[in-house]
Structures are given as structure tokens and as C-alpha cells.
Amino acid sequence: MVVPSDYLSSLTSGAILGFVSWFPVGPGGRAVTSLLEALAPGYSSYVVPAYLGIVFSLIFHLRDWIARAVQGVLTGRSGSEVRYFLYASAFTVLVGYPIIRGLETVLNPGSSDLLNAAVGAVLVITGVFGGRVMSLLAGVEDRLREDPDEPTFLDSLISGLLQGLSFVGDVSRSGLVLLGLSGTGIDVERALELSFLIAPTYLVMKLVSLGRWEPGLGVTLLFAAFLSSFAVSLLTIRLLLRGARALGRGFLVPYGSVAIVFYLMGVMM
């Protein structure tokens, strides 16, 4: 029998996963799992619909870009963003698939949180000093990039490799990819947009890596997790882009600090 508390657990699970998935925090890390266990007992039953909600929120956010990309491919005028998506997705699969098959559990949740905190600290340093931390890469990018917002093959390579590596343990995809792109000198808001652009490949692979899933709950409970994840994920995406637009490179300071805060939470829990 379904009781109101079941819906609360479903909605809370979806909302938390929809939120943390876009920050430099591992959804399966010690801090997040402890938070889920405290606020949403039985959250593991809602992981798949929550991830589906995240996927659909991203598709909804990218709907205009998807329409333009399909039109460009059909007319033979695919642009640099389409090439970026294809190359980065290919590198993600090439790096991520072997990891999923054999190295996915090499890091425990505590180690994943620590690594995410380290990524967060580098993001903070990058934001504070405002320069190009990876100056050599930035110099190469300046020579390759005809337009400041144009993604290059090097951007694809960096994004795809880092996104694939994020399957090790529960390392944050969002943190790694944004760190890699912002290190090349590209605008932070643009780096965030490009990070969202290739996220569907990661999310689909993540869903596949979860293995066989047999829902043991009612459709309404699963849909509640999907809906809350969709809504919170979409809102988070838009707020992050707005924050990056307003703060510029300084956006990396609060963004990276989230990983450090969650690591400290995990240590104390």
C-alpha cells in the first residue's frame, strides 16, 4: 500500500539527484548517499527514473540546438558544435566503456569525494586568479580557434577523455569537463554550455551501466521521481548558465566550493 511518505521519498530522491548531477559532486559519493539515506529512505529504487528525468530535462533544454543540428546534418552544413558533440561522444565511449566493464568500482565513495574536492579546489583557484591555468593549452587553442566561442577538436578531445574518465568510481563528470574546458581559455558560460551539450552521451552510458533494473514500485511513485528530477535538473541548468553569465570566471569559485563543502559533509557524517 502506498502511503504519503513514499511520495515524499520519491520526490526527494529525484530532486536531490537532479540537483547534484550538475555540480562537481558525485551522486554516489559518501556525502550524497548519506543525505539521500537520511531524507529519502529507499532512494535506490528511484535512481533509474531520476536519471531518466535528468536526460529528458537536458533534451528539453537542448531542443532548439538539436533541431538546428539535425537540419544542418540533413542539408550537409553541420557546424563546429555538431563535430564537437560527435568527436567528444566518440572519445567518451572509447574511454568510458572499458572503465565501465572493469574499473568502475576502483574508487570507494570516500575517495571519489576527495578527488571531487580536489577538482573543486582547482576550479576555485582558476576562478580566483582569473588567468589561464593551463597556459600551454590555452595558447594552442588561441591558434586553433577562429572564433572565441567555436569549439575545436582539442576541446572535443579534452571533454571526451575527461567525461570518459569520470566513470571511474563516482568522480564528477560536470566538474572534470568544466575544469578541462575552462583551462583552455574558453569563456566559462560557453564551457558550461559545451559541457551540457555532451552530457547525454554520459547519461545514457550511466543508465546502461546501472544494469538490469526491475521496478518493484508503483508507476505513480516512479513518475514522481522522474518529474521532480526533470524539474529540478532543468531549473539547475538554467540557474547555472545565468550565474556563469553574470559572474564570468568568478563563477568557478562558488561552483568549485560546492565539491569541497560536500567532501567535508561526507567526512563529518
N, C-alpha and C positions, 0 to 999 in steps of 0.2 A: 504494500500500500504506500502510495506517495504522500508524503507529508510536506508542509511548507518549508521545513528546514532543508529538505532535499533540493528544492528550487534555489534556496539561498546558497547552498554549496555549489550547485551547478553554475549559477550566475557569477559567484565569486571566483570560481576556478577559471572560467572564461575571461573574466575581466583582468585578473592578475596576469595570466599568460599573454593576453592581448597587449598588455601594457609593457611588461618586461622584455618581450621579444624584440623591441626596437631600441633597447638600451644596451650598453656594454655589460650585460648581466646574463649569466647562463640560466635559462629556465629550469634546468635540472640541478643547479648548484645547491649547496647546503642552505644558503640563506633563503632562496625562493621556495625550496621544498619544505623548509621549516615553517615558512609563512603560510604556505598552502595547507600543510597539515594542521596548523592552528586555526585557520579561518575557514577552511573548506575540506573537512574530512571526506575521504573517498574521492579526492580530486583526480586520482589516476584514471578513473572511469571516464573523465571528461576531456582527457588530453587530445584525443583524435578530433572530436568536434571543435575543440578550441583552436587547434591548428588549422582546421578547415575554415573556420571563421576568419583567421588571420590571412589565409590565402585569398579568400573572396574579398576581404577588405582591400587587399593590395591590388587585386584585379580591378575593383571598382575605382580605386584611386588612379590607376594607370589606364583606365578605359579609353580616354582620348588618345593617349600615346599608342595604345595597341591598335586602335582604328587607323591612325596615320601610318604606323609601321606596316600593317597588312596591306594598306593601299600602296605604300611605297614598294613593297616586295612584288606585288602583282603588276605594277607598272614599270618595274625594273629600275626604280630610283630609290633604293634603300640607302639611308644615310649612315652617318658615323655612329649614331646611337644604336641602330639595329646591329651593326657589325660589333659594337661593344657588347651588346647583350649576347650575341651568338658566340663570340670568342670567350667571353668570361664564363658563360654557361658550360662551354666545352671544357675549359680548364677546371671548373668546379667538379664536373663529373669525373674527369681523369684523375684528379687528386682525391676527391671525396669518396668515390666508390671503393677503392682499396681500403681506405680507412674504415668505412662502414663495415666492410667484410672482415676486418681483423684487428683494427686498432682503436675502435670507437670507445672502448672502456678502459683505455690505458691510463687515464687520469681519473682519480676519485673526485667527488663533488667538492671537497675542500681544496684540492689542488687546482681544480678548474676555477674556483672563486679567486684564488690567489693570482692565477695567471690573468684573469679578467681585471683584477685590481691593478696589476702591473700595466696592462694595456690602458686602463683608465688613467693611471699616473702619467703615462707618456702623452696621452691626449691632453691632460691638464697642462703639462709642460709646453706642449705645442701651442696651446691656446694662450698661455701666459706670455711667452716670448714672441709669439706672433710671427716668427720668421719661418723659413722653410727648414724644418729639422733635417729632412733628408735632402740636403742641398745638391748632392750629385744627381739624384733622381730628378729633382726639380729642374736642374739645368738641362738634362736630356729632354724632359717634357717641353721646355720652352722651345727647343729646336724642332720638336715633332708637331707641336700643336699650332695650327694656323690660326685657330680661333680660341680665345681663352676658355670657352665653355665646351669645346669639342673634345670628346673622349678619344683617346688614342689607343693603339694596340698595347702600349705599355700599361695604360690604365686597365685594359682588359686582362692582361697577364697578372697584374698585381691583385686585382679584385678577385679573379677566378682562383688563383692559388690560395689566397687568404681565406676565401669563402670555403674552399675545399678543406683546408686545414682546420677550420672551425668544427669539423665533425669529430675531432679528437676530444674525447671527454665531453665536457659541456662548455667549451670555450665560446665566447660570444661572437657570433657572425657579424653583428652590427658594429661592435667595437673594432674588430680587426679590419674590416673593409673600410670603414670611415678613417681609421688611422692610416691605412695604406694610401688611400686616395688623397687625404689632406696633406700627406707628406710629399706629394708630387707638386704642390703649389697650386692646385686647383681650388677654386672658391669653395668654402665649406658647404654652403647651401647646395651648390652643384654636386659636390661629392656625396651629400646626403641623398640627393635625387638619384644619382647613379647607383648608390647602394640599394635603394628601394627597387630600382629597375631590374636588378639581377636576383633579388631575393626570392622570386617564385621558384627558381631552379632549386635553391637550397631547401625551401619549404616542402616541395614535392619529394625531394630525396629524403628529407627528415620524416615525412609521413610514411614513406616506403620502409625506412629503417626501423620504424616502430614495430614492424612485423605484423603478424596476424592479429586482428582485433575483432573480438566478438562482443558486441554491446549487450550488456545484461540489464540495461535500464530502459525505461520508457522513452518513446520518441520525444515527448514534450520536454523531458529533462535534458536530453542531448541537444535538442534545438535551443533550449535556453542557454546552454554553454556556448553553442555556436553563435547565437545572436549577441550575447554580451561580449564575446571575443571580437566579433566583427565590429561592433560599435566602438569599443574602447580602442581597438587597433587602428581603426580609421581616424578617430579623434587624435590619437597619439601621433600618427604620421603627420597630420596637418599641423599640430602644435609644434612638433619638432622642426618642420620646414619653416614655420613662422618665426620660431626662435632663432634658427640659423640665419634667416634673412635679417632679423633685427640686430643680432649681436656679431655677425661675421665670425672671424676666427675665435673671438672670445666665447662663442657658443661651446667650444670644446672643453672649457673649464667646468661648467656645471654638468655637462654631459659626461665627461670622464669621471667626475667626482661621484656620480651615482654608483659606479663599479666599486669604488673604494668604500663607500658607505655600506653597500650590500656585503662586501667582504667582512667588514667589522661586525655587521649584524650576525653573519654566519659564525664568526668566532665566539661571539657572546651567547649565541643560542645553544 
